[in-house]
């Protein structure tokens, strides 16, 4: 039961962080492109790459902390469903350029962020 509660608390923290980051990017960059969703998914991809490497390649993180951070915090933080909805809206409105740019940017940036997170974790841990 304890692990479940930690994951739930992590999910709440991740959801709050997503709300704050999305609001900040909207205020800073405007509503013309789903920058908040892209930022959340890119940062989440970076973080999961780093966390999973540290958790699985070293003894620096136990299973409860790993699950709290990945399933909890990042599960509440990342927004693939929002990405999907926003992209489909662009396509339904025949705004193919922004829709396809959103898909390409999300896939490429999230893959690059995952590789960067893994690389940073390897560098920091030496593992």
Buried (B, 14 or more C-beta within 10 A) or exposed (E): EEBEEBBBBBBEBBBEBBBEBBEEBEEEBEEEBBBBBBBBBBBBBBBBBBBBBBBEBBEEBEEEBBBBBBBBBBBBBBBEEBBEEBBEBBBEEEEEEBBEBBBEBBEEBBEBBBEBBBBBBBEEBEE
